[in-house]
Amino acid sequence: IQVEESRFGDVSLGQLVTIRVDAYADRTFNGEVTEIAPTFDYAKRTVQVTVRPTGDGVADLRPGMFATVTLMEP
């Protein structure tokens, strides 16, 4: 996911997230932050953050699905 520069201080490795995808509108998936890029995209003022799904239902998710990710409080 792309995280805005203004929210960079709110992101940490291992942070829990919730994931929603259009294909399963009635479900929420759990995940966690596994990587934070070392540099920013200066044009977009964002940093690339890698989120990995965890827990039940992970096998239902597919690469390329559009997802909405909510960062939980650290």
SVG drawing of the C-alpha trace seen along z (x, -y; Angstrom):
<svg xmlns="http://www.w3.org/2000/svg" viewBox="-22 -15 38 36">
<polyline fill="none" stroke="black" stroke-width="0.4" points="0.0,0.0 1.0,-3.6 1.1,-5.6 1.0,-9.4 4.1,-11.2 1.8,-12.8 0.9,-9.3 4.4,-7.8 4.9,-8.2 1.8,-6.1 3.2,-3.0 5.5,-0.3 6.7,3.2 4.4,5.8 1.5,3.4 -1.9,5.0 -4.2,4.1 -7.7,5.0 -8.2,5.8 -11.4,5.6 -11.8,6.6 -14.7,6.0 -14.9,9.7 -15.9,10.5 -17.7,7.4 -19.1,9.0 -15.7,10.2 -12.8,8.6 -9.3,10.2 -6.5,9.6 -2.9,8.8 0.2,7.1 2.9,4.7 5.9,6.7 8.0,4.1 8.4,0.3 10.4,-1.0 13.6,-2.9 12.7,-5.9 9.7,-8.0 8.2,-8.5 8.9,-12.2 6.4,-12.8 3.5,-11.2 4.8,-12.0 4.1,-8.5 6.1,-5.5 5.5,-1.9 4.4,0.4 4.0,4.1 1.1,5.8 0.7,9.5 -2.7,11.2 -2.8,13.5 -5.3,15.7 -8.5,17.4 -9.5,16.9 -6.1,15.9 -6.4,18.6 -9.4,16.7 -7.3,13.7 -5.6,13.4 -2.7,11.2 -4.0,8.1 -7.3,7.8 -8.1,4.2 -8.1,3.9 -8.9,1.3 -6.4,1.5 -7.0,-0.1 -4.0,-0.5 -4.8,0.3 -3.4,-1.7 0.2,-0.5"/>
</svg>
